[in-house]
Amino acid sequence: MDLQKIANVVRGLSADAVQKANSGHPGAPLGLADIGTVLYFDSLKHNPANSSWPNRDRFILSGGHGSMLLYSLLHLSGYQVSLDDLKNFRQLGSNTPGHPEYGDTDGVETTTGPLGQGIANAVGMAIGERMAAARFNRPGMEIVDHYTYVLAGDGDLMEGVSAEASSLAGHLGLGKLILIYDSNQITIEGSTDLAFTESVKQRYQAYGWEVLEVDGHNIPEVQKVLAQARQNETQPTLIIATTQIAKGAPTKAGTAASHGAPLGDEEIAGLKAALGLPADQDFYVPDELKKLPELMVQKGQALEAEWNQLFEQWSKENPQLAEQWNTWLDGTLPNLDEVLTMFQPGTNLATRVASGQALNAIAEKVPNLVGGSADLAPSNNSFLQGEGIISAKDFSGRNFAFGVREHGMAAVLNGLALYGHFRVFGATFLVFSDYMRPSMRLAALMKLPVVYILTHDSAFVGEDGPTHQPIEQTESLRLIPNLHVYRPADAEETAWSWVEAMKRKDGPSALVLTRQGLPMLEKPEGWDFTRGGYVLRPEREELALVLVAAGSEVSLAVKVAEKVEKEGFGVRVVSVPNREVYLSQDPMYRSKVIPADVPTLAIELGMGIGWHAINPDGRVYVYDVRRFGASGPGPQVAEYLGFSVEAIEKHIQSIIKK
């Protein structure tokens, strides 16, 4: 197989696609074509006919702007990426979007584009391989045995998320993780000398990685260095590949001008002349390579068939493990109804404590539920009791010690969720979800069922003060499409939140939980948590106002309603633990819960501007906090911010009398 010829065809296809779209990044595909070709046609263990084969090597293009490199490789390898797909690069509705998107394109393992995320996702996948191997492999029958490769550039290594994840990878000794660093010394603004002069080699050595170096355009040397990297079973490997951006372009090679704009017809003509490609043919694949996809499919099918034989033998000898394997992969859940009724009337618990109890009850029934905290497990109540902690020497545990690495944790969880087999959760204080937000957004975009435990949800954090008191975080998380944000009002709602989050297969969930204790609220007969909002306390007098709240403010709302009704005004209290789900209900149900012909007051101990949507045809008032908090005991801070029965009652009187 002439790998150099394949690499040159990859260059031609990539340049033509960017030029036809009049949009894209040609420099990276031209500079990385040699490395990409070695990976796909020599190194990777994969089956283009089955991109979900469990024992495939994973490949992640962390620098997602170079997507045409990946699409060209997928096309020539035999994945479901046609020549017409390449011609429709970056067009609306095509399966070759501007950046690789998980679920859109056959063979794409994760959505990349925000730099550094792909490296962290790869760390999660490599952890998944080690964890699955620890659970399923048996002597002589290693059904989990593959590598995770990630290709990254200068921008990926500058982003902090990659540093957090790489540090964790070195600590865990992920020997089957291979990171190839495209060291072309060019960013959008020009030379990396403008802002990036550190020794990447020494940094990764300090993380505990093996570091190798290679000329990224010398195909035999790339093959050798990859083989060497695979020999190290105790350390992840960084391969520093010296390359030239836009290699082959006559005037733009090695320049920032080739990074993010089409090369132009004249430059492409010169490129093709240098590569030995016909200048008058776009999207050219020579006759001798037209059967390459078929050959790669045959090779991949043979690899999978060999594995299938091993898997069949393993299944016969380990029938219970085989059943577990299938259950974990297809996401089947046991019945969790017992969890819904685990808290008794009269319970008074912080919802973070109730969450910890519900989590452990679920974990007993769902043995593939794994996760951890960013060094806050005792505060988050997120530790799985009786289960071990993942370490370099033992991946059989179920608890992660992520360290103080919120952003890295969230991105690693995405990779682990993408890997398959495991249901995952991560925990920190709500205020630090700001560090996690880019990864949470990508989880929502990729429809990954990650669960986030976010505690200390309001000014009741108290003495730690405004730096630790979340004001805008809950509302900002509600803005992320497809992220279900649950803010339960008591222990019972917390259990329901956990079960609903576990049932989700098409997106992440955030559980926003209190530090302070909350009373168990009396629920009316027929209450329905699954609809996102329900009448918690019906009015006892003629309805004058609907009081809407979530979380700790629901019990406050009940106290307010009881006091206001002593004056003859009927107040209904509606608990809305998940506003997005409630707003998706049919109008008839919503009008029953919150009628349009009476005023509605939503209260939230934080920013609550989104509550205006709760009753679009009626009068909606919002009583919230639009300033940072203060340092002091939690109850005193809440009262200082206006969250007392007296202050809210006074506000209600002003509404009713209008």
N, C-alpha and C positions, 0 to 999 in steps of 0.2 A: 504494500500500500504506500503510495507516494504522498507522505504527509505534507511535504512542502507544496505540492500542487494543490492539495485540498485547502491548505492555509491561504494560498493565493486566490483561490475561488471564493473562499469566505470573505476575503478583502473586497473582491469585486462585487459580490452580492450586497455586502454591507454598504459600500459607497453608493451603489446604484439605488438602494432603497431610501437612503437618506436624501439623495438628490431628487428622486421622484416625489418624495413627500415634501421636499423643500423645508425640511425640519428634522432635527436630530443631532446626534453626536457621532461623527465618523471617526474621530481620532482614536478613541479607545478600541473599537473593533479592528482597525488597521494595525494598531500596535500590539494587540493581544491575540491576533489570529493564530500565531504559531503555538502559543500556550493552549489556547482553546482547542485547537486541532489535536494536539497531543492528548489532552484530557479526554475528549469525546471519542477519538478513534484509536486510542492506544491504552489509556489508563483506566478510565471509568468502567466499572462493572454495572451495566445497565441494560435494560430491554426496551427499546423504543416501541415495541408492540404492546407493552404493559408498563406505563409510567408509574403505576402504583405498586409494582412488585416490592414486597416488604424488605427484601435483602439487597436492594439496589444501593449503590453508592449515591450519596446526595451531592449535588453541585449547586452552589449559590453564587450568582453574580451580584456581589454586594454593590458594585458601582453600576446601578441599574440604568444609568444614562447610556451605557454601552450596550443597550438591549439588542441592537442589530447583530452583534457578535453572537449572542445566544440564539436568536431566531435563525440565523444562517446555519449554525451548528445543529440545531434541532431539525431543520429541514434536511440537511445532508445526511443526518443520522437516521432518518426514517420516522421521526415523530409526526404527529398530525399537524404539521406546519408546511403548507404547500408553497409552491413558487408564487401563486397568486396572493397568498397571505403576505409574502415578502413585498410584493408590489403594492399591497394595501397598508404598508407600515404607517402607523400613526393616524390612520383614517378612522372616522367614527364607525363603531360597530365591528371593527376588524379584531382578529385574535392576535394581532401584533401591535399592542399599544406602545406608547412612548417609553414607558418603563414596564418591566415584567410584572405581571399581575397573576397571583395565585388563583387558580380556578378558571382563568380566561384562556390560557395557552397550555397545551399538552406539553408536559416535561418541565414546566416552571415550578420550582419547589416552594417559592415564597415571593411575596411582593417586595420588590426593592426599589430604591430611588432615594429616599431619605438616607443620606450616607451614614455608614457605620452599622445600620440595622442588620444588614446581611451577615456581617461578621458575628454579631450577637445571636442572630437566629441560628447560624451554623454551630455556635457553641451549644445552644439548646438541643439541636439535632444530634450532636456528638454525645451529649449527656444521655439523650434518649437511647442511643445505640448501646452505651455501656449499661444503662439500667435494664433495658430489654434483655441484653446478654446475661446479666446477673440472674434474671428471673427464669429465662427459658432455656439457655444452653445447658447441655449435659455432656459429659466426657465423650469425645468422639462424634458428637452431634451438635456442632455449633451452627445452629440455624440463624443466629444473628451474628454477622461477621462482615462488616463493610466499613467504608471510610466516608468522611464528610470533607468535601473540598469547597473552598471558598476563594473567589478571585476578587481582590480589592485594590483600590488605588490610594493615592495620597490623601484624598478627601476623607475616605473611610477611616484612615488612621488618625486623622486630626480630630474627628468627632469623639467626644467623651464617652459615648455609649460603647464604642469599640474597645476603649481602654478598660472600662469596667468589666466587660465580658471577657476580654483577653486575660485580665488578671485572674478572674475566676477559673478560666480554662487551664491556666498554668498551675493554679493551686490544686485543681482536680486531676492533673496529669492526663489529659485527654489525648492519648497517643494516637487515636485514629482521626484526629482533626488536622487538616493540612490547609494552611492559609498561604495563598500565593499573592505577594505584594507586587503590583505593577508599578515599579519605581521609574516613572518616566519624567519626573521632576517638573511637571507642568500642571498648573491649575487654570481656572478660568481667567484669573487676573494676570497670569504670566508664570514666571519661574517660581518654584516652591521656595527659592531663596528669599522671597518676599516675607514669608511667615513661618517656614517649616524647615528648620536646620538641625533639629535634634538627630541623634543617632537612633534610628528605629531598631537597628540590630541590637544595640545595648539595652534598649528599653525592653524588648521582648526576651532577651536573655535574663533580664532582671525579673520578668514575670515567671520564669521557669520554663521557657520554650526552648526547643532546639532551633537554631537559626542557620539556614543554608543560603548560598548565593548562586546565581546562575545568569548567564546571558539569555534573556527571554526570547531571542530570535534564533538561538542555536538548538534546533529540534532534538538532536541526539543528546545534548547536555540536559535539556529539559526532561527528557525521558529518564536519564540517569538520576537526576536529583529527586524526581518524584519517587522512583524506586527506593532511593536512600531514605526518603522521608517515611515511607511505609514500614521501614525496618524498626523505627523507634516506637516502642509500644508503651512507653512511660511518660512521654512528653508530647504535647502538640508541637507541630513544626511550622515555622514561618520560612517561606522561601522568598528571598528578595530577588526578584527578577528585573534586571536592568533592561528596559525597553525604550523604544522611540515612539512617541505618539505619532499617529498617522504615517507609520513606516511605509515607504514606497511613493508617497505623494511628492512630486518634484520640488515644490516650493514651500509647502506647508508642513512637511514632516518636521517634528521636533518643536513646533510652535503652538502657542495658545490659540492661534487662529483656527486650528483644526478641531478644537475641542467641541464646540457647540453649534456649529453651522455647517451647512452643506459645502462640499469642496468646490463645486462649480464644474461646468462641463470641461473646460480646458484642463483643469487640474486632474480630473478623473481620466481624461484621455492620456495624460502623461503617466498617471498611476498604472493604468492598464498596459501601456507600452512597457513599463518597467517590469511588470509582473508576467508578461507574455500572454496577456489576455486580449482578445480582439476588441479594438476600440469602438467598433461599430455595432456591438451586440451588448445590450443591457441584460442583466440577470443571467449571465452566461454560465452554463455548466457544461463542461466538455463531455463528449460521448463516453469517454472511459470512466467518468464518475457518475453517470446516470443510473447505474445499478448499485451505487454505493449505499443508498438507503435500504435497499433490499438485502444487501449483504450484512449491514449492521443489524437489521431486524433478525436475520437468521442467527447471527452470532449471539444476540441478546436472548433469543428464544432458547438456544442451546444452554446458555448459562442458567436461565430460569428453570429449564427442564431438569438440569442436574440438581439444582437446589430443591425442586419439587420432590425428587426421589428421596433426598435426605429428609425433607420435611415429612413425607409420608411415613418413613421408617420411624422418625422421632415421634410422630403422632400415635403410631401403634404402641410404642413403648411407654408413652406418657399421655394417655388419653385425657386425664384431668387438666394437664397443662395445655393440651391442644384445644380443649373447650374454652379455657381461659383466654388463650391467644385469640380465638375467633370472637369471643365476647368483647374483649378489650378493643379489638380493631374495629368492630362495627358499632361500638358505642352503646351497647345494650346496658340498660340500668336495671337494677333490682327494684322491687317495690319499696318506696321510701315513706309510705303513709305513717309508719310508726313515729317517724321524726316529727311529723306535723302535730302530734298530740303529746309530745314529751314534756311540755311545761304545764304545770297545774295552776288553776286559779289561785290568786294570792301571791304568786311569784313576783319578786321585786329584784330585777337584775339589770345591770348595764347590758345593752344589746351586744357589746363586744364579748361579754362573758357568755351570754346566751349563744352567740355565734360559735364560740369555742366548743361549747357542749354539743351543739347541732353538728358542727363540722366533724367532731370525733364520732358521733353516732352514725353519720353518713359514711365516714371512712371505714367503719367496721363492716359495712355492707358493700362498699365500693373499694375493693383492694387496689385498684389502679389509680386512686385519687392520691396525688402527691403535690407537695408545694412547700412553701417556706416564707420567711419574712426577711425584710431588709434590716436585720439586727434588732427586731422589735417583737419577737415572738411572745415574750412574757406579757407585753403590753397589748398586743393584738389578739392574744388567746388563739394563736394560729398553729400551735405545735400539736402534732399527732402523737398522742400518748402511747407509749409502748412500742413505738416504731423508731428505727435507727435514723441516723443522720448520714446523708450521702457524703462520701469522702473518696479520696484518691484510691484508697485501699479497699473500699467496700461500697458498691453501688446498689446494694440490695435494700437500703433504707428508703423511707418515704418522706423524710424531712430534709429540706435544703437550708443550709446556712449561707444565705446570699451575701452576707456582709452589708455594709452601708453602701448599697449600690442599687438604688431604686430603678434608675433608667435601665441599667444592665439587666436587672432582675426581670423587668417587664418584657424586654426584648428576648431574653433567654426563654422565658415562658412561652412566647410565641413560637420559637423554634421547637420547643418540646411538644407543644400542641400540634404543630405541623407534622412532627415525626410520626405521630400515631401512637396507639397503645394506651397513652396516659391521659387522665383528666387532671388539670393543673390549676393551682391557685397561688397567689402571691399576696403579701400583706405589708402594710405600712400605715403611718398616720395619713389621714385624709389630706392634710395640708401639703404633704410631700407627693401627692398624686401629680402635682405640677411637674415633678421630675420624670414621671412615667408617661405623661400624656401622649408624646409622639408614638410610643409603642402601643398604648391603649387604642389610639386611633387606627393604627395598622391592624390590630386584632379585630377591630370592628369592621374594617374594610375587607379583611380576609375571612370574616365570619368564623372566627376561632372561639370555641367555648371556654375561654379563660375566665376564672373568677378572681376578682380583686376584693380583698378584705381591707377596708379603709376605715380606721377607727379614730376616736377623738374628734368627733364630727362638728364641733361648734365651739362657741366661746366658753362652754363649760370645761374646756381644757384648763382654764383658770390661770394659775400663777405663772405658767410658762409664757403667757402674754401674747401679743399680737403676731409675733413671728410663727407661733404654733397654733393659733386659733384660726381655723378656716372660715372664711367669709364668702368668697366667690367660688370655691372649688366645686361644691355640689352642683350649683347651677351651671358651671362651665362643663362639667362632665355630662350633664343632661343634654348639652348641645351636640355631642358626638353622635351622629347617626348610627343606629344599630347597637349602641351600648345601653344595656338595660341597667338603670340606676335604681337600686332598692334602698329606701330609707325607712326601715321598720320602726314601728311605734312601741313595741314591747317584745318580750321573749317569744311569744307565739308568732307574731309577724316575722320575727327573725328566722324561725324555723321554716316558715313558709317561703321566705326569701331564698334560703339555701336550697330548698327542694326545687323551686322554680328555676334557679340559676343552674342547677345540675341537669334539669330537663332540657335546657337550651342546647341545641346542636349547631345553631346558625349565627352565633355571635357571643360576645363577652358580657359579663355581668359585674356590676360593682355593688358591694354591700357597704353602705355608709352607716357607721355604727357609733353608739355613744360611749363616752367614758363613764358617765354617771348612771346610777341605777334608775330604772323606770318601772312603774307598777304595771302588772298585767291588767289590761283593759277588758272590761266586759263587752262581749261581742253580741250583736243581735242574732236571732235565729236566721239561718240562711245567708249569712255574710259570705262574700266571695272574694277572697284575696286575689285570685288569678286574673281578675279583670282590672287590676291596677289601682282601683279605688272603690270604696263602698261606704255606705252609711254606717258609721260606728255607733252613733248615738242619735236616735230620732228625736225630733223636737217634742216637748211636752205641752207647749202652748201653740197658738196660731203662728205658723212659720213667718218669721220676720227677717231672718238672715241665715245663710249657710256659712259655717266656719270650716275652712279647709286647711289641713296641715299634714305634715309627714314627720316621722321620727319623734324626737322628744317633745316637739311642739303639740303633738296630738293630745297627750295627757294634760298639757297646759290648756288646750282648747276645751277639753271636757270641763275643767274647773271654771273656765270663763263662762261657758254655756250655762252651767248650773247657777252661777251668780246672776247672769243677765236674766235668766228666766224667773228669778225671784221678783223681778220687776215687771213681769207680765209679757215679755217678748220671747217668742219661741225661737230657739237656736238649734239648728241641726249641725252635728259634727261629722265631717267626712274625712276619713283617713285615706290618703293617696300615697301609698308606699312606692308606687312606680308610675310616674306621671305619663311617660311615653306609652305604656300599655293602656292606661286609662283613656288617653286621648285617641287611641286606636279603636275603642269600642264603638258600637253602633250608637247613633244619636238618641235613639229611644231609651237605651239604658242610661246614657249620660244625663238626659233630661229628667229621668226619675231620681237620680242621685243628686244632681245639682240643677234645680229648676231655673229657667231663665228669667222668671218673673219676680224673683226676689234677689236682693243684693247678695253678693258673695265676697267674703273676706278670707284671703289666704294669708297665713302667718308662717314666717320662716326666720329662724335665727341665723340669717345670712342673706346673701343676695337672692331675691326671689322674683325678679322681673318676668321670668318665664311663666309664672302662675297666672298671668293675664289671659293665657290661652285656655284656662280651665273652664270658662263659661263664655264662649265667644259671642253669644246672643244676649248676654245679660250684663248687669253692672258688676264689674270685678274690681275689688280694692286689694291692695297688697300691703301688708304690714311686715316689713323686713328690716335688715341691717345693711346700710350702704356706707359703712366706714370700717376701719380696722378695729380690732378689739382692744383690750386693756389687760394689764397684769393685776391679778387679784383672785381671791377664791371664786370658783365658777359661778355659784348662785348669785354672788354680789355683782359679778361682771354682767351676767344676763339681765339682772334688774337694772343695772346702770345703762344697758343698751335698750331698755324699754320693754323687756320681756318679763312682765309680771301680770298677774290677774288684773290688778287695778288699772294698769296702763292700757291694756288691751280692751278692758271693759269700757273705759272712757272713749277709746277710739270707736268702738262699736256703737256707742250711744250717738256719736256724731254722725254715723252712717244712717242709723235707723231713723233719726229725726230729720233727715234731709227731705 
